[in-house]
Amino acid sequence: MQKTSSRLLKLLSLLQTRRDWSGDDLADRLDITPRTVRRDIERLRELGYPITTFRGPAGGYRLDAGSHLPPLLFDDDQAVALALALHSATATATAVGEDTARALATVRQVMPARLRHRIDQLRITSVRPPGNDSAAPVDPQFLLELSNVIHSRAELRFDYGHDDATTTGEHPRRTHPHHLITWRGQWYLLAWDLDRDDWRTFRVDRMHPRTPTGPRFTPREVPGGDVSSFITSRFRGNDDTDTTWPCRGQVILNLPATAVAPFAQDGTVEALGPARCRLTLGSWSWTGLAADLGRFDTDIEVVGPRELNKAFARLATRYANTARTTAPP
């Protein structure tokens, strides 16, 4: 027979793994009688765990959410996964970086030495290019407020501009907020713009809400029904649910595939030899695609389509004109 303390810990661990447990199942797992299960459940309740009893053929128990956060139990893999997630968030999340750092310190403090050693071996550093505002900081409280407005289905009014420090150049917007999303480290609000009668995405760090909120609304479904696909298509220059790039071309580069692959983004690279490869890449425009391919310091052979050849010709003319009209230093 297990000691009461270790048996309680194992019982708590079982209750955390799934929503409902019958008394008989718990008794079998712990190798005790149903009567002992009932006594142990009462002991956990006395410790503050909100365990409810539900009716059924054999009766059962459920660990519910309570008014405060009780101690939790994790197995080794869960503890490492939690610490890794917090570690990553500490390095990359601008909105909640400080809170995740404190949470990571708390988790690490109570870890067994064997797990703490594994976590301490992780070294994650987030580096941002100077002047890059693609992951501007957002107040966590503001994110919670936006989530509450979305949940309550209330019209959201705010001023929107390009400067998050002042209201200069901002424009009033009236929206039906639908989803709070992240894209490449930046927070966005997906909403139906009432004045433009269309879907719009707004950077959260550029929003200055007006209070109070407006009337309630009935949520509408995004085109295609999938938020992830819809957002991807919008950020890639499409107006529907097509998540592919609107412009996609193929070229041959006189470079090894291993030298091209790290800079191919979401393109595909096929080796054609030790110093030659085929690159298939997409972009929001043919000119943008040609300019992107021009980053590779080598001769470029266009496989297709013809629109990409024309884009290279336009850029060649533009660059030649720039070279003739720019005065030497």
Buried (B, 14 or more C-beta within 10 A) or exposed (E): EEEEEEBBBBBBEBBBEEEEBBBBBBBEEBEBEBEBBBEBBEBBEEEEBBBEEEEEEEEBBBBEEEEEEEEEBBEEEEBBEBBBEBBBBBBBBBBBBEBBBEBBEEBBEEBEEEBBEBBEEEEEEEEEEEEEEEBBBBEBEBBEBBEEBBEEBBBBBBBBBEEBEEEEEBEEBBBBBBBBBEBEBBBBBBBBBBEEEEBBBBBBBBBBBEEEBBEEBEEEEBBBEBBEBBBBBBBBBBEEBBBEBBBBBBBBBBBBBEBBBEEBEEBEBEBBEEEBBBBBBBBBBBBBBBBBBEEBEEEBEBEEEEBBBBBBEEBEEEEEEEEEEEEEE
